[in-house]
Amino acid sequence: MRFSPPDSCRLPSMDRLLHLPFGEINYHPDIATLEVRWHTSPNSDQLRHLLQVALRLASPLQVRTWISDLAVFGVPTPADLLWLYQEWLPHLALLGVQSMGVVLPPLSILRDTIQSALATSLLGTPTLRMELFTTVEDARQWAEQRP
């Protein structure tokens, strides 16, 4: 007799697209979700490199949902925040990504910054919805439920 876990216990399949010492990019084909996970707090070059590579990988995959695991990210510089808001997020929205799940520790200066930006509509676009999570598992579960 073979055991098959119920659907609620199954994890989405995941393909590792890139693994670097400071971060990785994973793809969940079953739910059209790209996941960027940071292993350390990146410097500006590492931040921009991994996020630009992730954008290039996302385009042919027709990603609808993006997960950013910032649990060990640290606090970005003002220049990096400006780059994210003005350069990176608009490119993400142009790809057709509809939702972004952001994983942050419960007590984090970055969480406060992002929550304030969301409240004042500084983050996101009319077509990009953002949600905050405390675990990557919660973000993955949320991504599975996206249309």
VMD Tcl script that builds the backbone (N, CA, C; Angstrom):
set m [mol new atoms 441]
animate dup $m
set s [atomselect $m all]
$s set {name element resname resid chain x y z} {
  {N N MET 1 A 0.838 -1.174 0.000}
  {CA C MET 1 A 0.000 0.000 0.000}
  {C C MET 1 A 0.885 1.240 0.000}
  {N N ARG 2 A 0.600 2.161 -0.899}
  {CA C ARG 2 A 1.387 3.377 -1.031}
  {C C ARG 2 A 0.706 4.525 -0.303}
  {N N PHE 3 A 1.496 5.292 0.438}
  {CA C PHE 3 A 0.949 6.445 1.148}
  {C C PHE 3 A 1.078 7.683 0.271}
  {N N SER 4 A 0.007 8.408 0.148}
  {CA C SER 4 A 0.010 9.663 -0.589}
  {C C SER 4 A -0.526 10.746 0.337}
  {N N PRO 5 A 0.291 11.767 0.634}
  {CA C PRO 5 A -0.178 12.794 1.561}
  {C C PRO 5 A -1.345 13.568 0.966}
  {N N PRO 6 A -2.213 14.081 1.825}
  {CA C PRO 6 A -3.317 14.900 1.313}
  {C C PRO 6 A -2.775 16.153 0.637}
  {N N ASP 7 A -3.586 16.713 -0.268}
  {CA C ASP 7 A -3.156 17.899 -1.012}
  {C C ASP 7 A -2.697 19.017 -0.095}
  {N N SER 8 A -3.322 19.158 1.060}
  {CA C SER 8 A -2.972 20.248 1.971}
  {C C SER 8 A -1.570 20.092 2.553}
  {N N CYS 9 A -0.980 18.898 2.453}
  {CA C CYS 9 A 0.364 18.661 3.001}
  {C C CYS 9 A 1.441 18.683 1.927}
  {N N ARG 10 A 1.051 18.747 0.674}
  {CA C ARG 10 A 2.032 18.724 -0.406}
  {C C ARG 10 A 2.690 20.077 -0.579}
  {N N LEU 11 A 3.979 20.050 -0.815}
  {CA C LEU 11 A 4.723 21.261 -1.116}
  {C C LEU 11 A 4.776 21.433 -2.620}
  {N N PRO 12 A 4.754 22.674 -3.091}
  {CA C PRO 12 A 4.886 22.861 -4.527}
  {C C PRO 12 A 6.275 22.410 -4.979}
  {N N SER 13 A 6.354 21.925 -6.220}
  {CA C SER 13 A 7.663 21.536 -6.730}
  {C C SER 13 A 8.531 22.789 -6.848}
  {N N MET 14 A 9.835 22.602 -6.738}
  {CA C MET 14 A 10.734 23.752 -6.757}
  {C C MET 14 A 11.979 23.406 -7.552}
  {N N ASP 15 A 12.364 24.310 -8.448}
  {CA C ASP 15 A 13.598 24.179 -9.207}
  {C C ASP 15 A 14.549 25.273 -8.757}
  {N N ARG 16 A 15.775 24.894 -8.390}
  {CA C ARG 16 A 16.782 25.895 -8.039}
  {C C ARG 16 A 17.403 26.384 -9.336}
  {N N LEU 17 A 17.252 27.674 -9.616}
  {CA C LEU 17 A 17.772 28.256 -10.846}
  {C C LEU 17 A 19.177 28.815 -10.677}
  {N N LEU 18 A 19.477 29.309 -9.481}
  {CA C LEU 18 A 20.789 29.915 -9.226}
  {C C LEU 18 A 21.064 29.863 -7.736}
  {N N HIS 19 A 22.290 29.502 -7.391}
  {CA C HIS 19 A 22.696 29.502 -5.983}
  {C C HIS 19 A 24.043 30.194 -5.877}
  {N N LEU 20 A 24.082 31.261 -5.101}
  {CA C LEU 20 A 25.310 32.014 -4.852}
  {C C LEU 20 A 25.529 32.068 -3.349}
  {N N PRO 21 A 26.735 32.396 -2.894}
  {CA C PRO 21 A 26.976 32.443 -1.447}
  {C C PRO 21 A 26.040 33.416 -0.707}
  {N N PHE 22 A 25.620 34.471 -1.363}
  {CA C PHE 22 A 24.790 35.477 -0.685}
  {C C PHE 22 A 23.293 35.336 -0.944}
  {N N GLY 23 A 22.896 34.465 -1.896}
  {CA C GLY 23 A 21.470 34.301 -2.163}
  {C C GLY 23 A 21.194 33.269 -3.236}
  {N N GLU 24 A 19.921 32.988 -3.431}
  {CA C GLU 24 A 19.525 31.992 -4.421}
  {C C GLU 24 A 18.209 32.388 -5.071}
  {N N ILE 25 A 17.969 31.796 -6.236}
  {CA C ILE 25 A 16.724 32.014 -6.968}
  {C C ILE 25 A 16.112 30.645 -7.237}
  {N N ASN 26 A 14.865 30.485 -6.813}
  {CA C ASN 26 A 14.136 29.237 -7.004}
  {C C ASN 26 A 12.866 29.517 -7.799}
  {N N TYR 27 A 12.409 28.486 -8.506}
  {CA C TYR 27 A 11.181 28.611 -9.288}
  {C C TYR 27 A 10.233 27.479 -8.916}
  {N N HIS 28 A 8.991 27.832 -8.675}
  {CA C HIS 28 A 7.933 26.869 -8.376}
  {C C HIS 28 A 7.029 26.794 -9.607}
  {N N PRO 29 A 7.285 25.853 -10.525}
  {CA C PRO 29 A 6.532 25.831 -11.786}
  {C C PRO 29 A 5.040 25.563 -11.608}
  {N N ASP 30 A 4.665 24.794 -10.607}
  {CA C ASP 30 A 3.253 24.472 -10.406}
  {C C ASP 30 A 2.407 25.701 -10.086}
  {N N ILE 31 A 3.059 26.733 -9.537}
  {CA C ILE 31 A 2.315 27.933 -9.132}
  {C C ILE 31 A 2.890 29.201 -9.757}
  {N N ALA 32 A 3.727 29.050 -10.786}
  {CA C ALA 32 A 4.314 30.185 -11.529}
  {C C ALA 32 A 4.880 31.247 -10.591}
  {N N THR 33 A 5.697 30.791 -9.644}
  {CA C THR 33 A 6.247 31.673 -8.608}
  {C C THR 33 A 7.768 31.622 -8.602}
  {N N LEU 34 A 8.382 32.798 -8.611}
  {CA C LEU 34 A 9.825 32.912 -8.463}
  {C C LEU 34 A 10.101 33.317 -7.019}
  {N N GLU 35 A 11.126 32.726 -6.443}
  {CA C GLU 35 A 11.465 32.980 -5.039}
  {C C GLU 35 A 12.932 33.391 -4.951}
  {N N VAL 36 A 13.174 34.553 -4.387}
  {CA C VAL 36 A 14.534 35.033 -4.161}
  {C C VAL 36 A 14.784 34.971 -2.664}
  {N N ARG 37 A 15.808 34.212 -2.277}
  {CA C ARG 37 A 16.146 34.062 -0.858}
  {C C ARG 37 A 17.558 34.583 -0.638}
  {N N TRP 38 A 17.709 35.375 0.402}
  {CA C TRP 38 A 19.023 35.919 0.748}
  {C C TRP 38 A 19.612 35.081 1.870}
  {N N HIS 39 A 20.915 34.745 1.746}
  {CA C HIS 39 A 21.625 33.988 2.781}
  {C C HIS 39 A 22.380 34.916 3.726}
  {N N THR 40 A 22.686 36.110 3.242}
  {CA C THR 40 A 23.387 37.117 4.045}
  {C C THR 40 A 22.791 38.470 3.681}
  {N N SER 41 A 23.170 39.470 4.414}
  {CA C SER 41 A 22.773 40.830 4.060}
  {C C SER 41 A 23.661 41.270 2.893}
  {N N PRO 42 A 23.082 41.500 1.718}
  {CA C PRO 42 A 23.911 41.777 0.544}
  {C C PRO 42 A 24.449 43.205 0.517}
  {N N ASN 43 A 25.579 43.377 -0.149}
  {CA C ASN 43 A 26.034 44.735 -0.440}
  {C C ASN 43 A 25.279 45.204 -1.691}
  {N N SER 44 A 25.486 46.430 -2.100}
  {CA C SER 44 A 24.739 46.994 -3.232}
  {C C SER 44 A 24.935 46.202 -4.518}
  {N N ASP 45 A 26.173 45.807 -4.813}
  {CA C ASP 45 A 26.439 45.051 -6.038}
  {C C ASP 45 A 25.730 43.700 -6.023}
  {N N GLN 46 A 25.777 43.008 -4.887}
  {CA C GLN 46 A 25.120 41.710 -4.770}
  {C C GLN 46 A 23.602 41.851 -4.895}
  {N N LEU 47 A 23.037 42.842 -4.249}
  {CA C LEU 47 A 21.597 43.100 -4.307}
  {C C LEU 47 A 21.150 43.296 -5.750}
  {N N ARG 48 A 21.811 44.198 -6.427}
  {CA C ARG 48 A 21.419 44.522 -7.805}
  {C C ARG 48 A 21.666 43.343 -8.750}
  {N N HIS 49 A 22.775 42.648 -8.554}
  {CA C HIS 49 A 23.086 41.510 -9.418}
  {C C HIS 49 A 22.001 40.428 -9.307}
  {N N LEU 50 A 21.706 39.996 -8.088}
  {CA C LEU 50 A 20.753 38.900 -7.921}
  {C C LEU 50 A 19.355 39.306 -8.396}
  {N N LEU 51 A 18.939 40.523 -8.103}
  {CA C LEU 51 A 17.603 40.944 -8.523}
  {C C LEU 51 A 17.504 41.148 -10.034}
  {N N GLN 52 A 18.575 41.607 -10.669}
  {CA C GLN 52 A 18.553 41.745 -12.127}
  {C C GLN 52 A 18.552 40.372 -12.805}
  {N N VAL 53 A 19.328 39.432 -12.279}
  {CA C VAL 53 A 19.309 38.070 -12.817}
  {C C VAL 53 A 17.914 37.472 -12.631}
  {N N ALA 54 A 17.319 37.686 -11.477}
  {CA C ALA 54 A 15.978 37.154 -11.220}
  {C C ALA 54 A 14.963 37.714 -12.214}
  {N N LEU 55 A 15.060 38.992 -12.539}
  {CA C LEU 55 A 14.163 39.576 -13.541}
  {C C LEU 55 A 14.347 38.898 -14.897}
  {N N ARG 56 A 15.607 38.681 -15.298}
  {CA C ARG 56 A 15.872 38.035 -16.587}
  {C C ARG 56 A 15.339 36.599 -16.614}
  {N N LEU 57 A 15.454 35.893 -15.494}
  {CA C LEU 57 A 14.949 34.522 -15.424}
  {C C LEU 57 A 13.426 34.480 -15.405}
  {N N ALA 58 A 12.808 35.474 -14.787}
  {CA C ALA 58 A 11.350 35.486 -14.625}
  {C C ALA 58 A 10.618 35.695 -15.936}
  {N N SER 59 A 11.194 36.457 -16.830}
  {CA C SER 59 A 10.500 36.833 -18.055}
  {C C SER 59 A 10.019 35.633 -18.881}
  {N N PRO 60 A 10.887 34.703 -19.277}
  {CA C PRO 60 A 10.399 33.583 -20.099}
  {C C PRO 60 A 9.534 32.594 -19.317}
  {N N LEU 61 A 9.594 32.638 -17.994}
  {CA C LEU 61 A 8.827 31.704 -17.170}
  {C C LEU 61 A 7.390 32.177 -16.935}
  {N N GLN 62 A 7.087 33.396 -17.335}
  {CA C GLN 62 A 5.762 33.985 -17.129}
  {C C GLN 62 A 5.328 33.900 -15.659}
  {N N VAL 63 A 6.207 34.385 -14.806}
  {CA C VAL 63 A 5.972 34.383 -13.368}
  {C C VAL 63 A 4.807 35.319 -13.029}
  {N N ARG 64 A 3.880 34.840 -12.210}
  {CA C ARG 64 A 2.751 35.660 -11.753}
  {C C ARG 64 A 2.932 36.132 -10.314}
  {N N THR 65 A 3.677 35.335 -9.533}
  {CA C THR 65 A 3.873 35.645 -8.117}
  {C C THR 65 A 5.357 35.593 -7.802}
  {N N TRP 66 A 5.796 36.503 -6.938}
  {CA C TRP 66 A 7.210 36.625 -6.559}
  {C C TRP 66 A 7.277 36.554 -5.042}
  {N N ILE 67 A 8.223 35.785 -4.535}
  {CA C ILE 67 A 8.481 35.746 -3.094}
  {C C ILE 67 A 9.895 36.259 -2.857}
  {N N SER 68 A 10.019 37.228 -1.967}
  {CA C SER 68 A 11.334 37.745 -1.558}
  {C C SER 68 A 11.531 37.399 -0.094}
  {N N ASP 69 A 12.487 36.505 0.186}
  {CA C ASP 69 A 12.780 36.111 1.561}
  {C C ASP 69 A 13.894 37.011 2.091}
  {N N LEU 70 A 13.494 37.989 2.880}
  {CA C LEU 70 A 14.430 38.980 3.418}
  {C C LEU 70 A 14.711 38.754 4.902}
  {N N ALA 71 A 14.533 37.525 5.383}
  {CA C ALA 71 A 14.677 37.237 6.809}
  {C C ALA 71 A 16.056 37.606 7.357}
  {N N VAL 72 A 17.105 37.518 6.534}
  {CA C VAL 72 A 18.457 37.868 6.987}
  {C C VAL 72 A 19.025 39.033 6.186}
  {N N PHE 73 A 18.159 39.796 5.573}
  {CA C PHE 73 A 18.557 40.818 4.613}
  {C C PHE 73 A 19.282 42.007 5.224}
  {N N GLY 74 A 18.890 42.463 6.379}
  {CA C GLY 74 A 19.470 43.676 6.941}
  {C C GLY 74 A 18.718 44.900 6.435}
  {N N VAL 75 A 19.339 46.046 6.502}
  {CA C VAL 75 A 18.702 47.297 6.083}
  {C C VAL 75 A 19.418 47.819 4.841}
  {N N PRO 76 A 18.683 47.999 3.742}
  {CA C PRO 76 A 19.324 48.515 2.526}
  {C C PRO 76 A 19.701 49.987 2.684}
  {N N THR 77 A 20.655 50.405 1.893}
  {CA C THR 77 A 21.065 51.810 1.918}
  {C C THR 77 A 19.972 52.652 1.257}
  {N N PRO 78 A 19.942 53.952 1.532}
  {CA C PRO 78 A 18.974 54.815 0.845}
  {C C PRO 78 A 19.106 54.732 -0.683}
  {N N ALA 79 A 20.329 54.622 -1.188}
  {CA C ALA 79 A 20.524 54.510 -2.644}
  {C C ALA 79 A 19.926 53.208 -3.179}
  {N N ASP 80 A 20.075 52.122 -2.424}
  {CA C ASP 80 A 19.492 50.850 -2.855}
  {C C ASP 80 A 17.964 50.899 -2.811}
  {N N LEU 81 A 17.408 51.526 -1.782}
  {CA C LEU 81 A 15.947 51.677 -1.718}
  {C C LEU 81 A 15.425 52.476 -2.899}
  {N N LEU 82 A 16.113 53.544 -3.236}
  {CA C LEU 82 A 15.713 54.359 -4.376}
  {C C LEU 82 A 15.778 53.538 -5.667}
  {N N TRP 83 A 16.844 52.759 -5.839}
  {CA C TRP 83 A 16.972 51.895 -7.010}
  {C C TRP 83 A 15.825 50.887 -7.066}
  {N N LEU 84 A 15.506 50.282 -5.918}
  {CA C LEU 84 A 14.405 49.319 -5.874}
  {C C LEU 84 A 13.083 49.963 -6.283}
  {N N TYR 85 A 12.777 51.122 -5.711}
  {CA C TYR 85 A 11.501 51.800 -5.985}
  {C C TYR 85 A 11.419 52.315 -7.416}
  {N N GLN 86 A 12.493 52.938 -7.885}
  {CA C GLN 86 A 12.444 53.625 -9.178}
  {C C GLN 86 A 12.819 52.752 -10.364}
  {N N GLU 87 A 13.692 51.793 -10.161}
  {CA C GLU 87 A 14.195 50.991 -11.279}
  {C C GLU 87 A 13.641 49.561 -11.279}
  {N N TRP 88 A 13.795 48.878 -10.159}
  {CA C TRP 88 A 13.501 47.450 -10.145}
  {C C TRP 88 A 12.003 47.148 -10.113}
  {N N LEU 89 A 11.248 47.758 -9.189}
  {CA C LEU 89 A 9.813 47.472 -9.085}
  {C C LEU 89 A 9.053 47.749 -10.386}
  {N N PRO 90 A 9.315 48.851 -11.093}
  {CA C PRO 90 A 8.622 49.049 -12.367}
  {C C PRO 90 A 8.905 47.939 -13.386}
  {N N HIS 91 A 10.142 47.428 -13.429}
  {CA C HIS 91 A 10.462 46.327 -14.341}
  {C C HIS 91 A 9.726 45.053 -13.925}
  {N N LEU 92 A 9.620 44.841 -12.628}
  {CA C LEU 92 A 8.892 43.677 -12.134}
  {C C LEU 92 A 7.426 43.746 -12.567}
  {N N ALA 93 A 6.822 44.901 -12.438}
  {CA C ALA 93 A 5.421 45.066 -12.832}
  {C C ALA 93 A 5.248 44.871 -14.340}
  {N N LEU 94 A 6.223 45.303 -15.134}
  {CA C LEU 94 A 6.131 45.135 -16.593}
  {C C LEU 94 A 6.157 43.665 -17.013}
  {N N LEU 95 A 6.740 42.814 -16.181}
  {CA C LEU 95 A 6.795 41.384 -16.486}
  {C C LEU 95 A 5.432 40.713 -16.321}
  {N N GLY 96 A 4.498 41.404 -15.703}
  {CA C GLY 96 A 3.187 40.810 -15.466}
  {C C GLY 96 A 3.063 40.145 -14.108}
  {N N VAL 97 A 4.052 40.338 -13.244}
  {CA C VAL 97 A 3.961 39.795 -11.887}
  {C C VAL 97 A 2.824 40.524 -11.180}
  {N N GLN 98 A 1.902 39.772 -10.622}
  {CA C GLN 98 A 0.714 40.352 -10.012}
  {C C GLN 98 A 0.806 40.485 -8.500}
  {N N SER 99 A 1.591 39.606 -7.873}
  {CA C SER 99 A 1.646 39.567 -6.413}
  {C C SER 99 A 3.073 39.345 -5.939}
  {N N MET 100 A 3.412 39.974 -4.818}
  {CA C MET 100 A 4.722 39.772 -4.209}
  {C C MET 100 A 4.531 39.493 -2.728}
  {N N GLY 101 A 5.079 38.367 -2.283}
  {CA C GLY 101 A 5.107 38.045 -0.865}
  {C C GLY 101 A 6.489 38.350 -0.332}
  {N N VAL 102 A 6.559 39.141 0.723}
  {CA C VAL 102 A 7.843 39.549 1.304}
  {C C VAL 102 A 7.950 38.928 2.694}
  {N N VAL 103 A 9.016 38.155 2.911}
  {CA C VAL 103 A 9.248 37.480 4.185}
  {C C VAL 103 A 10.235 38.295 5.002}
  {N N LEU 104 A 9.787 38.699 6.189}
  {CA C LEU 104 A 10.608 39.498 7.098}
  {C C LEU 104 A 10.435 38.985 8.519}
  {N N PRO 105 A 11.467 39.116 9.364}
  {CA C PRO 105 A 11.280 38.746 10.761}
  {C C PRO 105 A 10.246 39.671 11.410}
  {N N PRO 106 A 9.521 39.187 12.439}
  {CA C PRO 106 A 8.468 39.999 13.052}
  {C C PRO 106 A 8.970 41.344 13.585}
  {N N LEU 107 A 10.140 41.355 14.171}
  {CA C LEU 107 A 10.697 42.604 14.697}
  {C C LEU 107 A 11.855 43.014 13.803}
  {N N SER 108 A 11.590 43.920 12.896}
  {CA C SER 108 A 12.593 44.300 11.915}
  {C C SER 108 A 12.383 45.756 11.509}
  {N N ILE 109 A 13.463 46.513 11.439}
  {CA C ILE 109 A 13.371 47.894 10.955}
  {C C ILE 109 A 12.888 47.892 9.513}
  {N N LEU 110 A 13.347 46.909 8.743}
  {CA C LEU 110 A 12.929 46.813 7.352}
  {C C LEU 110 A 11.419 46.561 7.249}
  {N N ARG 111 A 10.869 45.745 8.159}
  {CA C ARG 111 A 9.421 45.500 8.174}
  {C C ARG 111 A 8.678 46.819 8.395}
  {N N ASP 112 A 9.142 47.615 9.349}
  {CA C ASP 112 A 8.503 48.909 9.611}
  {C C ASP 112 A 8.583 49.818 8.392}
  {N N THR 113 A 9.738 49.828 7.731}
  {CA C THR 113 A 9.924 50.653 6.532}
  {C C THR 113 A 8.969 50.223 5.421}
  {N N ILE 114 A 8.882 48.917 5.185}
  {CA C ILE 114 A 8.008 48.416 4.121}
  {C C ILE 114 A 6.544 48.640 4.463}
  {N N GLN 115 A 6.156 48.419 5.727}
  {CA C GLN 115 A 4.764 48.655 6.115}
  {C C GLN 115 A 4.389 50.126 5.939}
  {N N SER 116 A 5.285 51.024 6.289}
  {CA C SER 116 A 5.020 52.453 6.102}
  {C C SER 116 A 4.896 52.791 4.624}
  {N N ALA 117 A 5.788 52.225 3.809}
  {CA C ALA 117 A 5.740 52.487 2.372}
  {C C ALA 117 A 4.458 51.939 1.757}
  {N N LEU 118 A 4.020 50.749 2.195}
  {CA C LEU 118 A 2.772 50.189 1.690}
  {C C LEU 118 A 1.591 51.057 2.086}
  {N N ALA 119 A 1.610 51.555 3.309}
  {CA C ALA 119 A 0.506 52.378 3.801}
  {C C ALA 119 A 0.392 53.694 3.051}
  {N N THR 120 A 1.503 54.192 2.544}
  {CA C THR 120 A 1.477 55.469 1.826}
  {C C THR 120 A 1.591 55.270 0.313}
  {N N SER 121 A 1.406 54.031 -0.145}
  {CA C SER 121 A 1.433 53.691 -1.579}
  {C C SER 121 A 2.764 53.996 -2.255}
  {N N LEU 122 A 3.847 53.970 -1.502}
  {CA C LEU 122 A 5.160 54.164 -2.117}
  {C C LEU 122 A 5.649 52.890 -2.791}
  {N N LEU 123 A 5.166 51.750 -2.308}
  {CA C LEU 123 A 5.562 50.470 -2.893}
  {C C LEU 123 A 4.419 49.921 -3.720}
  {N N GLY 124 A 4.787 49.148 -4.691}
  {CA C GLY 124 A 3.778 48.512 -5.506}
  {C C GLY 124 A 3.303 49.410 -6.626}
  {N N THR 125 A 2.488 48.851 -7.447}
  {CA C THR 125 A 1.905 49.557 -8.572}
  {C C THR 125 A 0.435 49.165 -8.585}
  {N N PRO 126 A -0.373 49.784 -9.443}
  {CA C PRO 126 A -1.782 49.362 -9.486}
  {C C PRO 126 A -1.958 47.874 -9.822}
  {N N THR 127 A -0.959 47.266 -10.467}
  {CA C THR 127 A -1.089 45.861 -10.854}
  {C C THR 127 A -0.281 44.913 -9.972}
  {N N LEU 128 A 0.449 45.419 -8.979}
  {CA C LEU 128 A 1.290 44.578 -8.124}
  {C C LEU 128 A 0.814 44.677 -6.677}
  {N N ARG 129 A 0.332 43.564 -6.157}
  {CA C ARG 129 A -0.140 43.507 -4.775}
  {C C ARG 129 A 0.968 42.916 -3.905}
  {N N MET 130 A 1.235 43.539 -2.743}
  {CA C MET 130 A 2.281 43.046 -1.849}
  {C C MET 130 A 1.683 42.622 -0.515}
  {N N GLU 131 A 2.214 41.515 0.021}
  {CA C GLU 131 A 1.822 40.998 1.322}
  {C C GLU 131 A 3.089 40.684 2.118}
  {N N LEU 132 A 3.029 40.874 3.430}
  {CA C LEU 132 A 4.162 40.578 4.303}
  {C C LEU 132 A 3.918 39.285 5.080}
  {N N PHE 133 A 4.999 38.508 5.268}
  {CA C PHE 133 A 4.929 37.232 5.975}
  {C C PHE 133 A 6.121 37.122 6.924}
  {N N THR 134 A 5.995 36.229 7.919}
  {CA C THR 134 A 7.115 36.004 8.840}
  {C C THR 134 A 7.880 34.729 8.509}
  {N N THR 135 A 7.301 33.853 7.663}
  {CA C THR 135 A 8.025 32.642 7.243}
  {C C THR 135 A 7.864 32.447 5.736}
  {N N VAL 136 A 8.853 31.820 5.135}
  {CA C VAL 136 A 8.783 31.527 3.703}
  {C C VAL 136 A 7.699 30.486 3.430}
  {N N GLU 137 A 7.451 29.605 4.386}
  {CA C GLU 137 A 6.398 28.603 4.215}
  {C C GLU 137 A 5.032 29.275 4.099}
  {N N ASP 138 A 4.782 30.296 4.926}
  {CA C ASP 138 A 3.517 31.034 4.840}
  {C C ASP 138 A 3.397 31.736 3.488}
  {N N ALA 139 A 4.495 32.301 3.014}
  {CA C ALA 139 A 4.480 32.982 1.717}
  {C C ALA 139 A 4.222 31.987 0.588}
  {N N ARG 140 A 4.813 30.805 0.670}
  {CA C ARG 140 A 4.581 29.787 -0.359}
  {C C ARG 140 A 3.116 29.333 -0.357}
  {N N GLN 141 A 2.578 29.161 0.829}
  {CA C GLN 141 A 1.168 28.751 0.931}
  {C C GLN 141 A 0.262 29.823 0.326}
  {N N TRP 142 A 0.555 31.071 0.600}
  {CA C TRP 142 A -0.196 32.186 0.024}
  {C C TRP 142 A -0.068 32.166 -1.502}
  {N N ALA 143 A 1.147 31.925 -2.006}
  {CA C ALA 143 A 1.369 31.906 -3.456}
  {C C ALA 143 A 0.559 30.798 -4.115}
  {N N GLU 144 A 0.427 29.669 -3.445}
  {CA C GLU 144 A -0.365 28.562 -3.989}
  {C C GLU 144 A -1.820 28.946 -4.177}
  {N N GLN 145 A -2.290 29.896 -3.386}
  {CA C GLN 145 A -3.704 30.281 -3.444}
  {C C GLN 145 A -3.968 31.460 -4.374}
  {N N ARG 146 A -2.915 31.984 -4.976}
  {CA C ARG 146 A -3.085 33.107 -5.916}
  {C C ARG 146 A -3.727 32.596 -7.189}
  {N N PRO 147 A -4.568 33.394 -7.819}
  {CA C PRO 147 A -5.196 32.963 -9.084}
  {C C PRO 147 A -4.197 32.886 -10.227}
}
mol reanalyze $m
mol bondsrecalc $m
mol representation Tube
mol addrep $m
